[in-house]
């Protein structure tokens, strides 16, 4: 994703059953950052994670559910608005995810 400040990475996790989403913004997308994202995810979900499916990023592997949510997030944010700062984008994405989770 891009803002006026440059490129950032958005990590998205979605529970396949409840559709609960968790999102984090990062400057880089290396394996150590991804590992920390997964540790953070484990800390916030109120249940034991059984299986992790991922998109086709080199840090991950696999399928479509996250790709679909990535498109949904982009359609609700970047395709509709221009963000001058990463912080502004992060606030809007956080609000969008909270509203989406609450609606589910």
PEFEN-V397594 format. One record per run of one state. SS is the DSSP state (helix for helix, strand for strand, loop for the rest). FROM is the first residue (numbers start at 1). TO is the last residue. If there is no record, write none. Layout:
# PEFEN-V397594
ss;from;to
SS;FROM;TO
SS;FROM;TO
This chain:
# PEFEN-V397594
ss;from;to
loop;1;1
strand;2;3
loop;4;5
strand;6;7
loop;8;8
strand;9;14
loop;15;20
strand;21;26
loop;27;30
helix;31;44
loop;45;63
helix;64;76
loop;77;85
helix;86;103
loop;104;104
